[in-house]
Amino acid sequence: PPSVYLSKLINGGIAGIVGVTCVFPIDLAKTRLQNQRPGQQVYKSMMDCLVKTVRSEGYFGMYRGAAVNLTLVTPEKAIKLAANDFFRQHLAKDGKGLTVFKEMLAGCGAGMCQVIVTTPMEMLKIQLQDAGRLAAQQKKPIMMSPTKLVATNTVLSRSYNSGTVVSTPRAVSATQIAKELLHTQGIQGLYKGLGATLMRDVPFSMVYFPLFANLNRLGKPCPEESSPFYWAFLSGCVAGSTAAVAVNPCDVVKTRLQSLTKGSNEETYNGVVDCVSKIMRKEGPSAFLKGAGCRALVIAPLFGIAQVMYFVGIGEYILDNSPLSLLSA
């Protein structure tokens, strides 16, 4: 019935919005850490990145690009969860339960569907999140003298508040970036890094959904009952962070490919293969795990919260108590 899907969409949407609001600063740190090259490190670690961001860009500096994410996270989550359910139902037609392979197929389908929204969302988000790192990198030589330090900081914070970045003459709003991309490169400009996004999201969904379903099953007192509330949350967290770390190399590649503005002497990449080989050659294999801790910390609560929303059934509650329920009755 359509109301089931609607309640799922509401759950997914609320979960996405709550989750993104909680973990967005960590996601910002992840993007900046992944984009750093050795020898030009502005940030040492996640905490260092967040502290420096707050110092130079203010508290809301941590939420640069959050608006894009909040706007598009609902359709993204909605597509992903609805698609996963849809494929699971179709694959389970023969009446026998789903094998792990079929669960992975369903996850694979879900991952492929969601990139329609995910790719442009991440593309815009990354530009906004990375602007501060580039600004900081260009400011770096000045930072050495303590007298000038104060001056640059006030300029930076003042300029951020007025919405213009002094050091980077780039458009700062998502709409501006989107318009610019569409104007110069057409729709494919927004879908830069589509291959890398598929490489990240398809395996992610293939790991996450079956892992979650099986972890969740362990917590059921008996097959008919549902697992307890905290168990759904924990399963979501564990499955999410496992899948996140597993696909982190693809995420690093995606971040690098989707960053339009490069810092001084940061090389450009011609595609996934070129990007992988250049990172391997210049930064070594460990570079592929950049931001993995951040990503696990971002994804775990996102999916944990999502599972809790399903569990509590906020969507169902809203639908049952809204004028809509009269129509579908």
N, C-alpha and C positions, 0 to 999 in steps of 0.2 A: 504493500500500500504506500501511496506517496507520502502520507504523514510520517511514516517511519523514516523515510529518507530526509524529510524536512527536519525532524527532530535531530537526526544525526548531523545534519548540516549546522543546525543551531549549536549543538554540543561542540562540534569541531571548530566552529567559528569562535565561540566564547573561549574555548580552550586555547585557541591560537592567540587570541588577543591578550588573555591573561598571561599566557606563557611568554609571549614576545616582550610584553612590558617588563616581566621579571628578569629576563635574561639578555635583553638587547645589549647592555653595556659589554657583557662578556663576548657577545658576537662581534661587536665593534673591535674589541681587543684581538679577537681571532683574525679578522681581516687584516688588521695592521701588522700583526706578528707574521702572518703568512706572506705579506708583501715585502717585508724587510729583506734586504740582501746583506750578506756578511760584509763587515767593514763599514757598514752605514747604519749600524743599529741604533735606532732612536730609543727603542724600548727593550728592556732586559727580559721582562716576564709579563704575565697577564696583569698582576697587581701594579707593577711599575707603569705599564701602559695606561691603566685606569687612573692612577694617581696623576700622571703627567697630563692626561687628557682633561681631567677636572681642573688642574692648575691652569692650563693654557687656553682651554676652550669653555670652561665653566661646566656646571653640572649637566646642562642640557647638551653639552658637547658630546656626551656619551650616547645621546639618543639621536645623533645625526643619521638620517636615513630611516628612522623608525616609522615615520609616517607612511612611506612606501610599503614597508613591511606589514604594518597594521592594516593597511587598505587591502593588500593582496593576500595576506596570510589566510583569511577566511575562505576565499575561493580555492586557494591551494590545498588547505587541509580538507576542505569539502570534497574536492575532486579526488584527492588521494584516498580518503576513507570510503567514499561512495564507490569508487572504481574497485577498490580491494574487495568490498562486499559483493559487488556485482559479479566480479570474476570468480569469487569463491562460490557463490550460488550456482553459477553456470558450470563450474568444474565439479561440483558435488552432486550433479544431477542424477548419477547412477545409484544414489541412495547409500553407497558406501561412504565412509568419512573421507576427509581430504588427506592424501598422503603429504609428507613434507614437500615432495617435489611439486605437487599441485599447489600447495600453499605458496611456494616460491614463485610459481607461474603467476598466481594471482597478484603477488607483491610486485612482480616484474611489470605486469600490465598497469598496476596502479602508478608505479614510478614513471612509466612512459607517458601516462595521461597527464600527470601533474606538471611535467616540465613546461607545458604550454604556458602556465602562469609563473612557474618558478624562475625560468630563465630571465625574462625581462625584469622581474622583481629583484633578483639578485644583482643583475647587471646595474640597475640604478642604485641599489643599496650600497654596493661596493664603491661606486664613485664617491658617494656622499661620505661613507665611513672613512675612506682613505685620504680625503682632502687634508685632514688635520695632520696626518703623518707626513705628507709631502711638505706642508707648510713648516712643520717642525724640522724636517730635514734641511730645508733651505735656510732656516734660522740658525742652524747648528753652529756655524763658525762664530756668530755674534755672541752666542750664549757663554763664551769663555770669559768675557770680562764682566765682573759682577756689577759694574756701574751701568752698563747698557742692558743688563738682564731685565731690570725692572721696566725699562722703556719698551723693550720689545714685547714684554708680556702685556703691558697695558694696551699697546697698539693691537696686539692679537685679540685680547678679550673684547676690546671696544669694537674691533672690526667684526668679530663674530656676532656680537649682539646686534649690530646694524645690518647683519646679513651679507656683508661682503668680506671676502678674505683678501687681505692686503697682498700677500705674497703670491697667491695663485690666481691668475686672471681667468678663472673658469666659472661657468655657470654653477650656482650653488643649489638651485632647487631641482627636485626630481623632474618636475614638469619641463623645466628648461632643458635639462639633459635629454629627456625623452624627445622633446621637439627637435633639438639639435641633431640627435641621432637619426630620427626619422627623416629629417630634412637632408642630411648628408649621405646616409647609407640606406635609407628606406627601412622597411620592417625588419630586414635581416640585421640591421645595426643593433636592434633590441635583443636579437636572438644570438648575439655573439657568445661563444662558449656553450652553445646548445649541446654539442657532442660531449663536452666535459661534464655538463649538468646531467646528461643521461648516464654517463659513466659513474657519476656519483649517486644519483637518486635511484636508478634501477637496482644496482646491487644493494643499496641501503634498504630499500623496501623488501628485497628478497631475503635479507638477513633479518630485518626487524619484525615483519609480520609473523612469519613462522615461529621465530624465537619467542615473541611475546605470547602467541597462542599457546605454545607448549609450556612456557614458564607459568603462565596463568593457570594452566590445567593442573600444575603441581599443587597449587594452593587451594584447589577445590576440595571441600570436606567429602563430598561424594559427587559423582558425575552430573547429577541433576542440578545441584545447587551452584550458585556462582561463587567465585572466590571472594574472600573478605576484601573490604575497601582498601586497606593499606597494601594488600598483596597486589592488587591491580596497579597501584601507584608504583610499587617497587618493581614489578615486572616491566612496566613501561619504562622506568628509569634504566634498568639493567639492559633491556633489549635495545633501547635507544642509544645508550652510550657505547655498547658493544658495536652496534652497526656503525655508529658515527666514527669511532676510531678505525674500524676496518676500512672505511672508504675515505679516510682523511687524505691520502695521497691524491685522490681525484679532486678533493676539495681544494687542495693547494693549487693544483693545476688550473682549476676553474677560476679561483680568485685571481691568479696571475693573468690568465687569458682575458678576463673581463675587466681588468683595470686599464682604463683608457689613458690616464695621465701617469706617465712614469716619472720617477724621481731622476735626479741627475745620474748619469751613467747606469741606469737600470736597463737591461736589454729587453728588446721586444721579441715576441714569439709568433711563429707563423701557424700555430695549430698545436694540437695535443702532443703529437709525437715530438715535434721540435721543442716544445716546452719541457717535456719529460727529459729529453736528452740534455738540454742546456742546464736544467736544475741538477741533474746527476753529475754533470761534468764540473759545474762551477761551485756547487754547494754541497754535493755529496748526498747520499741516501737519507741522511737524517733530516734534510730539509722537507722531505715529504711528510714528516710528522709535526711540522710547525703548526702550532695552534690546535693540536689534537686534544690537549687537556681542556682548552677553552671549549672546543667543539663538544666534547663529552659533557662538560658542564652546562652547555647551552641545550643540547638535545635531551639529556636525561630529564630535567624538569619539564621541558616542553611536552614530551610524550607521556611522562608521568601524569602531568596535569590533564592532558587530553584523555587519558584512560579514566581518570577520576571523574571528569565531566560526564563521560559515558555512563560510568558506574552510578553516579548520583542521578543522572537522567534529567539534567536541567532543561534540555530541549523539550522533552516530553512534558515536563511541568509547565513550561511556558505555553506549549501548544494546548494543553488541557485547560489552562486557565485564560485562554485568549479567545477573542471573538471568532478566530479561525476554526476553533473546534466545532462551532455550531455548523459551519459550512460543510465540514467533512463528515459530520454525524449522519 
